[in-house]
Amino acid sequence: MIAGNPIANDRSGLRRNEPMSRHTSWRVGGPADLYFEPETLEDLQRFLEELEAGIAVYWVGLGSNLLVRDGGIRGAVIATTGLFNTIERAGEYRVNVGSGVPCTRLARRAVQWGLGPAEFFAGIPGTVGGALTMNAGAFGGETWERVRSVKVLTRAGEVLSRTPDDYVIDYRSVNGPDNEWFIEAEFAFEEGYRASMESLKQMVKERKASQPIGLPSCGSVFRNPPGDHAGRLIEAAGLKGFRRGGAEVSPKHANFIINTGAATAADIEATIEHVRVTVAREADVHLVAEVRIIGELPR
């Protein structure tokens, strides 16, 4: 527990000891000391100003690509799905998008405006903020290929503008200044691109056919190694359908681990490690997890 924190208990949008199982796509995770849903940017800035300097801060959108351990989070979780959720035209081929916007919504709006290529965003199961954080991609497209600039919020509550030159961007990896969080991005699309709602629908159809959509998971667990696919390697190692407690390697797509209904975060983390060790032994390939694991082990 956080002791001595000056934030008032009656602050709107603030909860204490909030189970993170309510806010992650895996439906697991222990309680966060503080869980805050700001109503406005100013509300969020005041919260950060009042928060003690030593308290860790975590940002959560839709809770995909995130595993919170069963012991919960010692710190403050900021949930942004109700904030930074606007999409606006910034020019003929540019769009300003808030970090709380689901990627699927960005894909649909861009296609409606005849902008692209943007359909690949429909294959990303999180928010724009999460996609920016990890350079998420799908169907051959990657988030930062389209980023012209971003706005970030610092731990001190200051809003800054940055460009891609301020970051080291790689496959499913973005490294930049510490204690800053994305709140908006300007995307630039190609001139003369004919976006198609039919192609977007086809991508969604392919995703539903090949992935366990609708079941509690985080999306893809591991990055694809160079020249190969993590799902193929996991399947070749005989791990489809492998279970540890309530966690299961999906029989439909081996790079997905699903919560069959009673999984703990420990079950899922142990399954991730078993897959990693087995593929290393069988294929001599060391898989790197896409999923972010945070929080404490149970005491």
C-alpha positions as CSV (number, residue, x, y, z in Angstrom):
1,M,0.0,0.0,0.0
2,I,1.0,3.6,-0.6
3,A,1.4,5.3,2.8
4,G,1.1,9.1,3.3
5,N,0.1,9.9,-0.2
6,P,-1.7,13.3,-0.1
7,I,-4.3,12.5,-2.9
8,A,-7.8,12.8,-1.5
9,N,-9.9,9.7,-1.2
10,D,-12.9,11.5,-2.7
11,R,-11.2,12.6,-5.9
12,S,-13.4,11.8,-8.8
13,G,-12.2,8.9,-10.9
14,L,-9.8,7.6,-8.2
15,R,-10.0,4.1,-6.8
16,R,-7.8,2.4,-4.3
17,N,-6.9,-1.3,-4.3
18,E,-8.6,-1.7,-7.7
19,P,-8.3,-5.3,-9.2
20,M,-6.5,-5.1,-12.5
21,S,-8.3,-8.2,-13.6
22,R,-11.1,-5.8,-14.5
23,H,-8.9,-3.8,-16.8
24,T,-6.7,-6.3,-18.7
25,S,-7.7,-8.4,-21.8
26,W,-6.4,-11.5,-20.0
27,R,-8.8,-10.9,-17.1
28,V,-6.1,-11.5,-14.5
29,G,-4.1,-9.3,-12.2
30,G,-3.9,-8.2,-8.6
31,P,-4.9,-4.9,-7.2
32,A,-3.3,-1.5,-8.0
33,D,-2.7,0.8,-5.1
34,L,-4.2,3.7,-7.0
35,Y,-6.3,3.5,-10.2
36,F,-7.2,6.8,-11.8
37,E,-9.5,7.6,-14.7
38,P,-9.0,11.3,-15.5
39,E,-11.8,13.3,-17.0
40,T,-9.7,16.0,-18.6
41,L,-6.0,16.7,-19.4
42,E,-6.1,19.3,-16.6
43,D,-7.5,16.7,-14.2
44,L,-4.6,14.4,-15.1
45,Q,-2.0,17.1,-14.7
46,R,-3.2,18.0,-11.2
47,F,-3.1,14.3,-10.3
48,L,0.5,14.0,-11.4
49,E,1.4,17.2,-9.5
50,E,-0.1,15.8,-6.3
51,L,1.5,12.4,-6.7
52,E,4.6,11.8,-4.6
53,A,7.8,11.7,-6.6
54,G,8.7,8.2,-5.5
55,I,5.4,6.5,-6.6
56,A,5.6,4.6,-9.9
57,V,3.2,5.4,-12.7
58,Y,1.7,3.0,-15.2
59,W,-0.5,3.9,-18.1
60,V,-3.2,1.5,-19.3
61,G,-5.5,1.7,-22.4
62,L,-7.5,-1.3,-23.3
63,G,-5.3,-3.6,-21.2
64,S,-4.1,-5.7,-24.1
65,N,-0.5,-6.7,-24.4
66,L,-0.3,-6.5,-20.6
67,L,0.1,-9.1,-17.9
68,V,-0.3,-7.8,-14.3
69,R,1.1,-10.2,-11.7
70,D,-1.2,-11.6,-9.0
71,G,0.4,-9.5,-6.3
72,G,-0.8,-6.3,-8.0
73,I,0.8,-3.0,-8.6
74,R,2.6,-0.9,-6.1
75,G,2.0,2.5,-7.6
76,A,-0.5,4.4,-9.6
77,V,-2.3,3.2,-12.8
78,I,-3.7,5.9,-15.1
79,A,-6.4,4.6,-17.4
80,T,-6.8,6.7,-20.6
81,T,-9.6,5.1,-22.5
82,G,-12.0,7.9,-21.6
83,L,-9.5,10.6,-22.4
84,F,-7.5,11.5,-25.5
85,N,-10.1,9.8,-27.7
86,T,-10.5,12.3,-30.6
87,I,-9.7,11.9,-34.3
88,E,-9.3,15.0,-36.3
89,R,-8.1,15.9,-39.8
90,A,-4.9,17.9,-39.7
91,G,-4.6,18.3,-43.4
92,E,-5.4,16.6,-46.7
93,Y,-3.4,13.5,-45.8
94,R,-2.8,14.0,-42.1
95,V,-4.8,13.0,-39.0
96,N,-4.4,13.9,-35.3
97,V,-5.3,10.9,-33.1
98,G,-5.5,10.7,-29.3
99,S,-3.7,8.0,-27.6
100,G,-6.9,6.6,-26.1
101,V,-8.4,5.9,-29.5
102,P,-8.8,2.1,-30.3
103,C,-6.7,1.2,-33.3
104,T,-9.7,-0.4,-35.0
105,R,-11.5,3.0,-34.8
106,L,-8.6,4.7,-36.4
107,A,-8.6,2.2,-39.2
108,R,-12.3,2.6,-39.9
109,R,-12.2,6.5,-39.9
110,A,-9.1,6.6,-42.2
111,V,-10.8,4.4,-44.7
112,Q,-14.0,6.5,-44.5
113,W,-11.9,9.5,-45.3
114,G,-10.1,7.7,-48.2
115,L,-6.7,7.8,-46.4
116,G,-4.2,5.0,-46.2
117,P,-2.6,2.7,-46.0
118,A,-4.3,2.5,-42.6
119,E,-6.3,-0.8,-42.8
120,F,-3.5,-2.6,-40.9
121,F,-4.5,-0.8,-37.7
122,A,-7.6,-3.0,-37.6
123,G,-5.3,-5.9,-36.7
124,I,-4.0,-4.2,-33.6
125,P,-6.1,-5.1,-30.5
126,G,-5.2,-2.0,-28.4
127,T,-5.2,1.7,-28.4
128,V,-3.1,4.2,-30.4
129,G,-1.1,4.9,-27.2
130,G,-0.2,1.3,-26.8
131,A,0.6,1.0,-30.5
132,L,3.0,4.0,-30.3
133,T,4.7,2.5,-27.2
134,M,5.7,-0.7,-28.9
135,N,5.5,0.1,-32.6
136,A,2.6,-2.3,-33.0
137,G,1.9,-3.7,-36.4
138,A,-0.3,-6.1,-38.4
139,F,-0.7,-7.3,-41.9
140,G,2.7,-5.9,-42.9
141,G,2.2,-2.4,-41.5
142,E,3.8,-0.7,-38.5
143,T,2.6,2.2,-36.4
144,W,5.7,4.4,-36.6
145,E,5.9,4.2,-40.4
146,R,3.0,6.7,-40.4
147,V,3.9,8.9,-37.5
148,R,5.0,12.5,-38.3
149,S,5.0,13.9,-34.7
150,V,3.7,13.1,-31.2
151,K,2.6,14.9,-28.1
152,V,3.7,13.5,-24.8
153,L,2.9,14.3,-21.1
154,T,5.8,14.3,-18.7
155,R,5.7,13.2,-15.0
156,A,5.7,16.9,-14.1
157,G,2.5,17.4,-16.1
158,E,4.1,19.3,-19.0
159,V,2.9,18.7,-22.6
160,L,5.8,18.4,-25.1
161,S,5.9,17.9,-28.9
162,R,8.4,15.4,-30.3
163,T,9.3,13.9,-33.7
164,P,10.4,10.3,-34.6
165,D,14.0,11.6,-34.5
166,D,13.6,11.7,-30.7
167,Y,13.2,7.9,-30.5
168,V,15.0,4.7,-31.4
169,I,12.4,2.8,-33.3
170,D,12.7,-0.9,-34.1
171,Y,10.5,-3.9,-34.7
172,R,8.0,-3.9,-31.8
173,S,10.3,-1.6,-29.9
174,V,10.4,2.2,-29.2
175,N,12.9,3.8,-26.8
176,G,12.8,7.4,-25.9
177,P,12.9,9.8,-22.9
178,D,11.9,8.3,-19.6
179,N,8.8,9.3,-17.7
180,E,6.9,10.6,-20.7
181,W,3.7,9.1,-22.1
182,F,2.1,9.5,-25.5
183,I,-1.2,11.5,-25.5
184,E,-1.5,12.2,-29.3
185,A,0.1,11.5,-32.6
186,E,-0.1,13.0,-36.1
187,F,-0.2,10.4,-38.8
188,A,0.7,11.1,-42.4
189,F,-0.8,9.0,-45.1
190,E,0.0,8.5,-48.8
191,E,-1.3,10.8,-51.5
192,G,-3.5,9.1,-54.0
193,Y,-4.1,6.0,-51.9
194,R,-7.5,4.4,-52.5
195,A,-8.6,3.1,-49.1
196,S,-11.2,0.3,-49.3
197,M,-13.8,-0.6,-46.6
198,E,-13.9,-4.0,-48.3
199,S,-10.1,-4.6,-47.8
200,L,-10.5,-3.6,-44.1
201,K,-13.4,-6.0,-43.7
202,Q,-11.3,-8.7,-45.3
203,M,-8.4,-8.1,-42.9
204,V,-10.8,-8.3,-40.0
205,K,-12.3,-11.5,-41.4
206,E,-8.8,-13.1,-41.8
207,R,-7.9,-12.1,-38.3
208,K,-11.1,-13.7,-36.9
209,A,-10.4,-16.9,-38.9
210,S,-6.8,-17.3,-37.8
211,Q,-6.8,-16.0,-34.2
212,P,-8.9,-16.8,-31.0
213,I,-10.8,-13.5,-31.1
214,G,-13.3,-13.2,-28.3
215,L,-11.3,-15.3,-25.8
216,P,-9.3,-13.6,-23.0
217,S,-5.8,-13.2,-24.4
218,C,-3.2,-10.4,-25.0
219,G,-2.9,-10.8,-28.7
220,S,0.4,-12.1,-29.9
221,V,2.7,-13.1,-27.0
222,F,6.0,-13.3,-28.8
223,R,7.7,-11.2,-31.5
224,N,8.4,-12.9,-34.8
225,P,12.1,-13.7,-35.1
226,P,13.9,-12.6,-38.2
227,G,12.7,-14.6,-41.2
228,D,10.2,-16.8,-39.3
229,H,7.0,-16.7,-37.3
230,A,6.7,-17.3,-33.6
231,G,3.5,-19.2,-34.0
232,R,5.0,-21.6,-36.5
233,L,7.9,-22.3,-34.1
234,I,5.6,-22.9,-31.1
235,E,3.4,-25.2,-33.1
236,A,6.4,-27.1,-34.5
237,A,7.6,-27.6,-30.9
238,G,4.3,-29.5,-30.2
239,L,2.9,-26.8,-27.9
240,K,-0.5,-26.1,-29.3
241,G,-3.0,-26.9,-26.6
242,F,-0.4,-27.0,-23.9
243,R,-1.9,-26.1,-20.5
244,R,-0.6,-24.8,-17.2
245,G,-3.4,-24.3,-14.7
246,G,-6.0,-22.2,-16.4
247,A,-3.7,-20.9,-19.2
248,E,-3.6,-22.6,-22.6
249,V,-1.6,-22.2,-25.8
250,S,-4.3,-21.6,-28.2
251,P,-5.1,-24.6,-30.5
252,K,-6.1,-22.0,-33.1
253,H,-3.0,-19.9,-33.2
254,A,0.1,-21.0,-31.2
255,N,1.3,-17.4,-30.5
256,F,-1.7,-16.8,-28.4
257,I,-2.1,-17.8,-24.8
258,I,-5.7,-17.8,-23.6
259,N,-7.3,-17.7,-20.2
260,T,-9.7,-20.7,-20.2
261,G,-11.6,-19.2,-17.3
262,A,-9.7,-19.7,-14.1
263,A,-6.2,-18.8,-15.0
264,T,-4.0,-16.8,-12.7
265,A,-1.3,-14.4,-13.9
266,A,1.2,-17.0,-12.5
267,D,-0.3,-19.6,-14.8
268,I,0.1,-17.4,-17.8
269,E,3.7,-16.3,-16.9
270,A,4.7,-19.9,-16.4
271,T,3.2,-20.9,-19.7
272,I,5.1,-18.1,-21.4
273,E,8.4,-19.3,-19.9
274,H,7.6,-22.9,-20.8
275,V,7.1,-21.9,-24.4
276,R,10.2,-19.9,-24.5
277,V,12.4,-22.7,-23.0
278,T,10.9,-25.4,-25.2
279,V,11.3,-23.5,-28.5
280,A,14.9,-22.6,-27.5
281,R,15.6,-26.3,-26.9
282,E,13.8,-27.6,-30.0
283,A,14.6,-24.9,-32.6
284,D,17.5,-23.1,-31.1
285,V,15.5,-19.9,-31.4
286,H,15.2,-17.5,-28.4
287,L,11.7,-15.9,-28.6
288,V,11.3,-12.4,-27.2
289,A,8.0,-11.6,-25.6
290,E,5.9,-8.7,-26.9
291,V,3.7,-8.7,-23.8
292,R,4.6,-6.3,-21.0
293,I,4.8,-8.0,-17.5
294,I,4.4,-5.7,-14.5
295,G,3.5,-5.9,-10.9
296,E,4.4,-8.0,-7.8
297,L,4.4,-11.7,-7.1
298,P,1.9,-12.7,-4.3
299,R,3.3,-12.5,-0.8
